[in-house]
Amino acid sequence: MKQLEVSIGQASLTGPRPRNEDFAGYVTPSAAERQDKGILVAVADGLGGHENGREAAEGTVRGLLADYYATPDTWAVNTRLERVIQSLNRWVQGQAARHRHAVGMATTLSALVLRGTRYYLAHVGDTRIYRLRDGELDVLTTDHVWAHPELDNVLSRAIGLDARLSIDLADGNLAAGDRFALMSDGVWATLGDERIRRILAQTASSQDAASELATSAVGAGSPDNCTVLVVQVEQIPPSRLPELFEAVASQPLPPALGPGDRVDDLVVEAVLHDSLLTRLYRVRTPQGRQAVLKTLRPGAGDAENCQALVYEEWIARRVVDSRFPAVIDWPARRHLYYLMSWHEGSSLKARLAGGHRFAVAEVVELGCEILRGVAALHRLAIVHRDIKPDNLHVDTLGRLRILDLGVSASDGQDFAEINNPGTPSYMAPDLHAGERASESTDLYALGVTLYELLTRHYPYGEIEPFQKPRFGEPVPPTRYRPDIPAWLEAVLLKAVAVDAGERFETAEEFLLALELGAHRPLRMPRKRPLLRRDPALALKLLAVGSLVLNALLLLLLFAR
């Protein structure tokens, strides 16, 4: 199976300077990490002439190469790059603040990540990233400089210059044969684009190209250090789906199973769930351990559904939290499914259906536990997209777990996904308007869930599939449960506000509001003006008022 393959060359020459203040480095990780996080290369140029320019450049590149690979797999590449570089900017500024001799230390940085069939770049300063494709040379970065009448161009941005660092982030498609060149200004400012293009096009190996560019710049009289990294893309994978996923997704689906049937040394004990696409079984291992097996129904195993199931397992493996079922490794697996830990108990929906009346304190405690789990998801840049009582489970020991990551999404992998999946009554107004799911829409769904647990109603009434709902003011939960305290009503109404800007911004903020409770109550949300709640009705009332006023004026006129 094809995977991303590259060759890399590197050269760095001091030139006429007394010391080399440039630094370059790269990481070519193992196959599994290459699929998740890609290959990272970077070049930095410490501020010319500064005593600590080299320290800033080397520390920034080494820190980026180490910390980038320590970030969660579920983060998007650009998210990883930005967060790590921002932390490195704070590190450089901290060094300058702590040591008198380091005041003013700073560095430029150009970084490139190749992953799957795409490239991603992050850039600050006047180092550059070039791409040669089909003989055409493109500059992928913009120089952050100000023209100065008496000096060479002055840097407008660099790592360490400003507490508020602005980073250029971009991405694009890869093609086999692409050649990228990252270089300091001592090279590109001396050689010019045409000479760079010729050397990259005419030099066979990446190492020879990097060496030729650096030595040519020194030979042409470069006044600066000359550093170059050249990356040649030898082959790319056939699709965006990581090769490991493809291997699993190509396995056959298990047949329809019933109690007593066997699959891959597992004995089926019960069918737990059977939908149009998926089936869940409770199974027992040869060691006697019970587990949940999730797979697709026979006949639902098209490529998109298979990839979605494998992606669900990929996400579930990365959510290591006690409020989620654990994924179980099963070396004997020869069919397309995955195993999760089994926990005796029932969903909150089943408890509602069974007539359980949730006390206020019980709902607050459940809400806090759910929010801690949702916060763990959001820290991994995962959005659940289907929070509801059906997907919230309490075991026989009273421990809560969040179930079903089947439609969850992370920004760390770019897969085709269902447009705004979820259950209509728990979907935020912005989702019904066609906007993308977000942390805010998860928190809205949780607000509806807590409202339902207390009242057995929905704040805007039940919404049927394919219905286009109109959202007015939510019904106060105290209409159904007068015993709900005012502070909790305020929390619930804030959580389910129509305007996303009026809701809780993070799970931690929502959690704090529940934990503080009556000790620091929220202000009751003010009712929205009619023009915002229902513009059409407001205009109709305005028109009617205008007609009535005109009629009165006519009556007064004729009365005279």
C-alpha positions as CSV (number, residue, x, y, z in Angstrom):
1,M,0.0,0.0,0.0
2,K,1.4,3.4,-1.0
3,Q,2.3,5.9,1.6
4,L,3.9,9.4,1.6
5,E,7.6,9.1,0.6
6,V,10.0,12.0,0.4
7,S,13.7,12.7,0.1
8,I,15.3,15.6,2.0
9,G,18.6,17.5,1.6
10,Q,20.0,20.1,3.9
11,A,22.9,22.6,3.8
12,S,23.9,25.6,6.0
13,L,27.0,27.7,5.4
14,T,28.2,30.5,7.6
15,G,29.4,32.7,4.7
16,P,31.2,36.0,5.6
17,R,29.5,36.3,9.0
18,P,31.5,35.5,12.1
19,R,28.9,32.9,13.2
20,N,26.0,31.0,11.8
21,E,22.7,32.3,13.2
22,D,20.5,30.1,10.9
23,F,19.1,26.8,12.0
24,A,17.3,24.1,10.1
25,G,15.8,20.7,11.0
26,Y,13.3,18.0,10.1
27,V,11.5,14.9,11.4
28,T,10.6,11.9,9.3
29,P,8.5,9.9,11.8
30,S,7.4,6.3,11.8
31,A,4.6,5.2,9.4
32,A,1.8,5.5,11.9
33,E,2.8,9.0,13.1
34,R,3.5,10.1,9.5
35,Q,-0.2,9.2,8.7
36,D,-1.5,11.2,11.7
37,K,0.9,14.2,11.8
38,G,3.0,14.1,8.7
39,I,6.6,15.0,8.0
40,L,7.8,18.4,9.4
41,V,10.7,20.5,8.1
42,A,11.6,24.0,9.3
43,V,14.2,26.8,8.7
44,A,14.8,29.7,11.1
45,D,17.1,32.8,10.8
46,G,18.1,34.5,14.1
47,L,18.0,38.3,14.0
48,G,21.2,39.3,12.3
49,G,24.1,40.4,14.5
50,H,22.3,39.8,17.8
51,E,24.2,37.8,20.4
52,N,21.3,35.4,20.9
53,G,20.1,35.1,17.3
54,R,21.4,31.6,17.0
55,E,19.8,30.6,20.3
56,A,16.5,31.9,19.2
57,A,16.6,30.2,15.8
58,E,17.8,26.8,17.2
59,G,15.5,26.8,20.2
60,T,12.5,27.7,18.0
61,V,13.2,24.9,15.4
62,R,14.1,22.3,18.0
63,G,11.0,23.2,20.1
64,L,8.7,23.0,17.1
65,L,10.1,19.7,15.9
66,A,9.6,18.2,19.4
67,D,6.3,19.8,20.6
68,Y,4.5,19.4,17.3
69,Y,4.6,15.6,17.6
70,A,3.4,15.8,21.2
71,T,0.1,17.4,20.3
72,P,-3.2,15.4,20.1
73,D,-3.7,13.5,16.9
74,T,-7.2,15.0,16.7
75,W,-5.9,18.5,16.2
76,A,-5.7,19.9,12.7
77,V,-2.2,20.4,11.3
78,N,-2.6,24.2,11.2
79,T,-3.9,24.2,14.8
80,R,-0.9,22.3,15.9
81,L,1.5,24.6,14.1
82,E,-0.1,27.8,15.4
83,R,-0.4,26.7,19.0
84,V,3.2,25.4,19.2
85,I,4.6,28.5,17.5
86,Q,2.7,30.8,19.8
87,S,4.1,29.0,22.8
88,L,7.6,29.3,21.3
89,N,7.1,33.0,20.8
90,R,6.3,33.3,24.5
91,W,9.4,31.2,25.3
92,V,11.7,33.5,23.3
93,Q,10.1,36.6,24.9
94,G,10.5,35.0,28.3
95,Q,14.3,34.4,27.6
96,A,14.7,38.0,26.7
97,A,12.8,39.2,29.8
98,R,14.9,37.0,32.2
99,H,18.4,37.6,30.8
100,R,19.7,41.1,30.1
101,H,22.1,39.9,27.4
102,A,19.1,38.3,25.5
103,V,17.0,41.5,25.2
104,G,15.8,41.8,21.6
105,M,16.5,38.2,20.6
106,A,14.2,37.0,17.9
107,T,14.1,34.8,14.8
108,T,12.2,34.2,11.6
109,L,10.6,30.8,10.9
110,S,9.3,28.9,7.9
111,A,7.8,25.5,8.6
112,L,6.3,22.9,6.2
113,V,4.3,19.8,7.0
114,L,3.6,17.1,4.4
115,R,0.8,14.8,5.3
116,G,-1.2,12.4,3.1
117,T,-2.0,14.3,-0.1
118,R,-1.7,17.8,1.3
119,Y,1.0,20.3,2.4
120,Y,0.6,22.8,5.3
121,L,2.9,25.8,6.0
122,A,3.4,28.3,8.8
123,H,5.5,31.4,8.3
124,V,6.8,34.4,10.1
125,G,9.6,36.7,8.8
126,D,11.6,36.7,5.6
127,T,12.8,33.1,5.3
128,R,10.9,31.6,2.3
129,I,9.2,28.5,1.1
130,Y,9.4,27.8,-2.7
131,R,7.6,25.0,-4.6
132,L,8.8,23.7,-8.0
133,R,6.0,21.9,-9.9
134,D,6.2,21.0,-13.6
135,G,9.1,23.4,-14.1
136,E,7.2,26.3,-12.6
137,L,8.5,28.0,-9.4
138,D,6.1,29.5,-6.9
139,V,6.9,31.5,-3.7
140,L,4.4,30.1,-1.1
141,T,5.2,32.7,1.6
142,T,5.1,36.5,1.9
143,D,8.1,38.4,3.3
144,H,7.2,40.3,6.5
145,V,9.4,43.4,6.0
146,W,9.1,47.2,5.9
147,A,11.1,49.1,3.4
148,H,13.6,51.6,5.0
149,P,15.3,54.4,3.1
150,E,18.7,54.0,4.9
151,L,18.7,50.4,6.0
152,D,18.0,47.0,4.4
153,N,14.4,45.9,4.7
154,V,13.4,45.8,8.4
155,L,11.4,42.8,9.7
156,S,7.8,43.6,10.6
157,R,7.2,40.2,12.1
158,A,9.4,37.6,13.9
159,I,9.3,35.1,16.7
160,G,10.0,37.0,19.9
161,L,9.3,40.5,18.5
162,D,5.8,40.9,19.8
163,A,3.6,39.3,22.4
164,R,0.8,39.2,19.8
165,L,2.3,37.2,17.0
166,S,0.5,36.9,13.7
167,I,1.4,33.7,11.8
168,D,0.7,33.1,8.1
169,L,-0.9,29.6,7.7
170,A,-1.8,28.0,4.4
171,D,-2.3,24.6,2.8
172,G,-2.7,23.0,-0.6
173,N,-2.6,19.7,-2.6
174,L,0.5,17.7,-3.0
175,A,1.6,16.0,-6.3
176,A,4.2,13.4,-6.8
177,G,7.4,15.2,-8.1
178,D,6.8,18.4,-6.2
179,R,10.0,19.9,-4.9
180,F,9.9,22.3,-1.9
181,A,12.8,24.5,-0.9
182,L,13.0,26.4,2.4
183,M,15.8,28.9,2.7
184,S,17.1,31.9,4.6
185,D,17.2,35.4,2.9
186,G,21.0,35.0,2.5
187,V,20.2,32.5,-0.3
188,W,17.0,33.8,-2.1
189,A,18.0,37.5,-1.9
190,T,21.3,36.7,-3.5
191,L,20.4,34.2,-6.2
192,G,17.0,35.5,-7.3
193,D,14.0,33.3,-8.3
194,E,15.2,32.4,-11.8
195,R,18.5,31.0,-10.7
196,I,16.8,29.1,-7.8
197,R,14.4,27.6,-10.3
198,R,17.2,26.4,-12.6
199,I,19.1,24.8,-9.7
200,L,16.0,23.0,-8.4
201,A,15.0,21.9,-11.9
202,Q,18.4,20.7,-13.0
203,T,19.9,19.1,-9.9
204,A,18.9,15.4,-9.4
205,S,19.0,14.7,-5.7
206,S,17.6,16.8,-2.8
207,Q,20.9,16.9,-1.1
208,D,22.8,18.0,-4.2
209,A,20.1,20.7,-4.8
210,A,20.4,22.0,-1.2
211,S,24.2,22.1,-1.4
212,E,24.2,23.8,-4.8
213,L,21.8,26.5,-3.7
214,A,23.9,27.3,-0.5
215,T,27.3,27.2,-2.2
216,S,26.0,29.3,-5.2
217,A,24.7,32.0,-2.8
218,V,28.1,32.2,-1.0
219,G,29.9,32.2,-4.3
220,A,27.7,35.0,-5.6
221,G,28.7,37.2,-2.6
222,S,25.9,36.7,-0.1
223,P,26.6,38.9,2.9
224,D,24.6,36.5,5.2
225,N,24.4,32.9,6.4
226,C,23.1,30.6,3.7
227,T,20.7,27.8,4.8
228,V,18.6,25.6,2.6
229,L,16.3,22.6,3.1
230,V,15.0,20.8,-0.1
231,V,12.1,18.3,0.1
232,Q,11.3,16.1,-2.9
233,V,7.9,14.3,-2.9
234,E,8.6,10.8,-4.3
235,Q,5.1,9.4,-3.9
236,I,1.8,10.2,-2.3
237,P,-0.9,7.9,-1.0
238,P,-3.9,7.2,-3.3
239,S,-6.4,8.9,-1.0
240,R,-6.8,11.1,2.0
241,L,-7.7,8.1,4.2
242,P,-4.6,6.9,6.0
243,E,-3.2,3.6,4.7
244,L,-3.8,1.9,8.1
245,F,-7.5,2.8,7.9
246,E,-7.8,1.5,4.3
247,A,-6.4,-1.9,5.4
248,V,-9.0,-2.2,8.2
249,A,-11.8,-0.8,6.0
250,S,-11.2,-3.5,3.4
251,Q,-12.0,-6.3,5.8
252,P,-15.3,-8.1,5.2
253,L,-18.4,-7.3,7.4
254,P,-19.5,-10.0,9.8
255,P,-22.7,-11.8,8.8
256,A,-26.0,-11.1,10.7
257,L,-25.4,-12.6,14.1
258,G,-27.7,-13.9,16.9
259,P,-27.2,-15.1,20.5
260,G,-24.8,-18.1,20.5
261,D,-23.1,-17.2,17.1
262,R,-19.4,-16.8,16.9
263,V,-17.1,-14.3,15.1
264,D,-13.3,-14.1,15.5
265,D,-13.3,-16.1,18.8
266,L,-16.1,-13.9,20.2
267,V,-19.4,-15.4,21.3
268,V,-22.5,-13.2,20.8
269,E,-24.7,-12.9,23.9
270,A,-27.3,-10.4,22.8
271,V,-28.2,-7.9,20.1
272,L,-28.1,-4.5,21.8
273,H,-29.0,-2.2,18.9
274,D,-30.1,-2.6,15.3
275,S,-30.5,0.5,13.0
276,L,-30.5,1.1,9.3
277,L,-26.7,1.2,9.2
278,T,-25.2,-0.2,12.4
279,R,-25.5,-3.1,14.8
280,L,-24.3,-3.5,18.3
281,Y,-23.8,-6.9,20.0
282,R,-22.9,-7.8,23.5
283,V,-20.1,-10.5,23.1
284,R,-18.0,-12.5,25.4
285,T,-14.3,-13.2,24.9
286,P,-12.7,-16.6,25.6
287,Q,-11.4,-15.2,28.9
288,G,-15.0,-14.5,29.9
289,R,-14.9,-10.7,29.5
290,Q,-18.0,-9.0,28.2
291,A,-17.6,-6.3,25.5
292,V,-19.7,-4.4,22.9
293,L,-19.1,-5.1,19.3
294,K,-20.0,-2.4,16.8
295,T,-20.3,-3.1,13.1
296,L,-22.4,-2.3,10.0
297,R,-25.4,-4.2,8.9
298,P,-24.9,-6.6,6.0
299,G,-25.6,-4.6,2.9
300,A,-24.5,-1.3,4.4
301,G,-20.9,-1.8,3.8
302,D,-20.2,0.7,1.0
303,A,-16.8,2.5,1.1
304,E,-18.2,5.7,2.8
305,N,-19.8,3.8,5.6
306,C,-16.8,1.5,6.1
307,Q,-14.5,4.5,6.3
308,A,-16.8,6.2,8.7
309,L,-16.8,3.2,11.1
310,V,-13.0,3.0,11.0
311,Y,-12.8,6.8,11.6
312,E,-15.1,6.4,14.6
313,E,-12.8,3.8,16.1
314,W,-9.8,6.2,15.3
315,I,-11.5,8.9,17.3
316,A,-12.7,6.6,20.1
317,R,-9.1,5.3,20.7
318,R,-7.9,8.9,21.2
319,V,-10.5,9.8,23.8
320,V,-8.9,8.4,27.0
321,D,-11.3,9.4,29.7
322,S,-13.4,7.5,32.2
323,R,-16.6,9.1,30.9
324,F,-16.3,7.2,27.6
325,P,-16.2,3.5,26.8
326,A,-12.7,2.2,26.3
327,V,-11.7,0.7,22.9
328,I,-10.5,-2.9,23.3
329,D,-7.7,-4.3,21.1
330,W,-8.6,-7.6,19.6
331,P,-5.7,-9.2,17.6
332,A,-8.0,-12.0,16.3
333,R,-10.2,-9.5,14.4
334,R,-10.7,-10.6,10.8
335,H,-13.9,-8.6,10.1
336,L,-14.9,-5.0,10.1
337,Y,-15.9,-4.0,13.6
338,Y,-14.5,-2.7,16.8
339,L,-14.8,-3.6,20.4
340,M,-15.7,-1.4,23.4
341,S,-15.9,-2.0,27.1
342,W,-19.4,-3.2,28.4
343,H,-21.1,-1.5,31.3
344,E,-24.3,-2.7,32.8
345,G,-26.9,0.0,33.2
346,S,-29.2,2.2,31.1
347,S,-29.4,5.4,29.1
348,L,-31.0,8.5,30.5
349,K,-33.6,8.2,27.8
350,A,-34.5,4.7,29.1
351,R,-34.8,6.1,32.6
352,L,-37.1,8.8,31.4
353,A,-39.2,6.2,29.6
354,G,-39.3,4.1,32.7
355,G,-40.9,6.9,34.6
356,H,-38.0,8.1,36.6
357,R,-38.4,11.7,37.9
358,F,-35.1,13.4,38.0
359,A,-34.5,15.6,41.0
360,V,-32.9,19.0,40.5
361,A,-29.8,18.0,42.4
362,E,-29.5,14.8,40.4
363,V,-29.7,16.7,37.1
364,V,-27.1,19.3,38.2
365,E,-24.7,16.4,39.2
366,L,-25.3,14.6,35.9
367,G,-24.8,17.9,34.0
368,C,-21.5,18.5,35.7
369,E,-20.3,15.0,34.8
370,I,-21.4,15.3,31.2
371,L,-19.7,18.6,30.9
372,R,-16.4,17.2,32.2
373,G,-16.6,14.6,29.4
374,V,-17.6,17.1,26.7
375,A,-14.7,19.3,27.9
376,A,-12.3,16.4,27.4
377,L,-13.7,16.0,23.8
378,H,-13.4,19.7,23.0
379,R,-9.8,19.9,24.3
380,L,-9.0,17.3,21.6
381,A,-10.9,19.4,19.0
382,I,-13.6,16.8,18.7
383,V,-17.3,17.8,18.4
384,H,-19.7,15.0,19.4
385,R,-22.6,16.3,17.3
386,D,-25.3,14.1,18.9
387,I,-25.5,14.8,22.6
388,K,-28.9,13.6,23.9
389,P,-30.3,11.4,26.6
390,D,-30.1,8.3,24.3
391,N,-26.3,8.7,24.2
392,L,-25.8,9.3,27.9
393,H,-25.5,6.1,30.0
394,V,-25.4,5.5,33.7
395,D,-24.0,2.2,35.0
396,T,-25.2,0.3,38.0
397,L,-22.6,2.0,40.2
398,G,-23.9,5.5,39.1
399,R,-21.0,6.4,36.8
400,L,-21.9,8.3,33.7
401,R,-20.5,7.6,30.2
402,I,-21.0,9.4,26.9
403,L,-21.8,7.0,24.1
404,D,-21.8,6.9,20.3
405,L,-19.0,8.8,18.6
406,G,-20.4,7.6,15.3
407,V,-21.1,11.1,13.9
408,S,-18.4,13.0,15.8
409,A,-15.8,15.0,13.9
410,S,-12.3,16.2,14.7
411,D,-10.4,18.9,12.8
412,G,-7.4,16.5,12.7
413,Q,-8.6,14.4,9.8
414,D,-10.2,15.6,6.6
415,F,-12.9,13.0,5.8
416,A,-16.2,13.3,3.9
417,E,-18.9,13.6,6.5
418,I,-22.6,13.7,6.8
419,N,-24.0,17.3,6.6
420,N,-25.0,18.3,10.1
421,P,-26.0,14.9,11.5
422,G,-27.8,14.8,14.8
423,T,-31.3,14.6,16.3
424,P,-33.5,17.7,15.2
425,S,-34.9,18.6,18.6
426,Y,-31.4,18.8,20.1
427,M,-29.8,20.7,17.1
428,A,-29.1,24.4,17.6
429,P,-30.8,27.0,15.4
430,D,-27.5,27.6,13.6
431,L,-27.3,23.9,12.5
432,H,-30.9,24.1,11.1
433,A,-29.7,27.2,9.2
434,G,-26.9,25.2,7.6
435,E,-23.9,26.2,9.7
436,R,-21.2,23.7,10.7
437,A,-21.3,21.9,14.0
438,S,-19.1,23.4,16.7
439,E,-18.4,23.2,20.5
440,S,-21.3,25.7,20.9
441,T,-23.8,23.4,19.2
442,D,-22.7,20.5,21.5
443,L,-23.3,22.8,24.6
444,Y,-26.7,23.7,23.1
445,A,-27.7,20.0,22.8
446,L,-26.6,19.5,26.4
447,G,-28.8,22.4,27.5
448,V,-31.8,20.8,25.7
449,T,-30.9,17.5,27.4
450,L,-30.9,18.9,30.9
451,Y,-34.1,20.8,30.2
452,E,-35.7,17.5,29.0
453,L,-34.5,15.5,32.0
454,L,-36.2,18.1,34.3
455,T,-39.4,18.8,32.4
456,R,-39.9,16.0,29.8
457,H,-40.3,18.8,27.3
458,Y,-38.1,20.6,24.8
459,P,-37.5,24.4,25.2
460,Y,-38.8,25.1,21.6
461,G,-41.1,22.1,21.3
462,E,-40.3,18.8,19.5
463,I,-38.8,19.2,16.0
464,E,-39.5,16.6,13.4
465,P,-37.0,15.5,10.7
466,F,-37.1,17.6,7.6
467,Q,-39.1,20.3,9.5
468,K,-37.9,23.9,9.1
469,P,-38.4,25.2,12.7
470,R,-38.9,28.8,13.7
471,F,-37.2,29.7,17.0
472,G,-39.0,32.2,19.2
473,E,-38.5,32.5,22.9
474,P,-37.8,29.2,24.8
475,V,-40.5,28.1,27.3
476,P,-39.1,28.7,30.8
477,P,-38.6,25.3,32.5
478,T,-40.4,26.5,35.6
479,R,-43.6,26.4,33.6
480,Y,-43.4,22.6,33.8
481,R,-41.3,22.3,37.1
482,P,-42.0,25.2,39.5
483,D,-39.4,23.7,41.9
484,I,-36.5,24.5,39.5
485,P,-34.5,27.3,41.2
486,A,-34.2,30.6,39.4
487,W,-30.4,30.2,39.1
488,L,-30.7,26.9,37.3
489,E,-33.4,28.3,35.0
490,A,-31.1,31.1,34.1
491,V,-28.3,28.5,33.3
492,L,-30.6,26.4,31.1
493,L,-32.0,29.4,29.2
494,K,-28.5,30.7,28.5
495,A,-27.5,27.2,27.3
496,V,-30.3,27.1,24.8
497,A,-30.3,30.7,23.6
498,V,-31.1,31.1,19.9
499,D,-28.2,33.4,19.3
500,A,-24.9,31.5,19.6
501,G,-23.2,34.6,21.0
502,E,-25.5,34.5,24.0
503,R,-24.7,30.9,24.9
504,F,-21.8,29.5,27.0
505,E,-18.6,29.8,25.1
506,T,-16.9,26.7,26.6
507,A,-17.8,23.5,28.5
508,E,-15.7,24.8,31.4
509,E,-17.8,28.0,31.6
510,F,-21.1,26.0,31.5
511,L,-19.6,23.7,34.2
512,L,-18.6,26.6,36.4
513,A,-22.1,28.0,36.2
514,L,-23.6,24.7,37.4
515,E,-21.0,24.3,40.2
516,L,-21.4,27.8,41.6
517,G,-25.2,27.5,41.4
518,A,-27.0,29.8,43.8
519,H,-23.7,31.1,45.2
520,R,-23.1,33.2,42.0
521,P,-26.3,33.1,39.9
522,L,-26.4,34.2,36.3
523,R,-28.5,37.1,35.4
524,M,-31.8,36.1,33.8
525,P,-31.5,36.5,30.0
526,R,-33.5,39.4,28.7
527,K,-36.2,38.6,26.1
528,R,-35.1,39.4,22.6
529,P,-36.9,42.2,20.8
530,L,-39.7,41.0,18.5
531,L,-37.9,42.2,15.4
532,R,-35.1,39.7,16.2
533,R,-37.3,36.9,17.3
534,D,-39.7,37.0,14.3
535,P,-38.8,39.6,11.7
536,A,-41.8,38.7,9.5
537,L,-44.3,39.0,12.3
538,A,-42.8,42.3,13.4
539,L,-43.1,43.7,9.8
540,K,-46.7,42.5,9.6
541,L,-47.6,44.2,12.9
542,L,-45.9,47.4,11.7
543,A,-47.9,47.3,8.5
544,V,-51.1,46.7,10.4
545,G,-50.3,49.6,12.7
546,S,-49.6,51.8,9.8
547,L,-52.9,51.0,8.2
548,V,-54.8,51.7,11.4
549,L,-53.0,55.0,11.8
550,N,-53.8,56.0,8.3
551,A,-57.5,55.0,8.8
552,L,-57.7,57.2,11.9
553,L,-56.1,60.1,10.1
554,L,-58.7,59.8,7.3
555,L,-61.5,59.6,9.8
556,L,-60.3,62.8,11.4
557,L,-59.9,64.5,8.0
558,F,-63.5,63.7,7.0
559,A,-64.9,64.6,10.4
560,R,-63.8,68.1,9.8
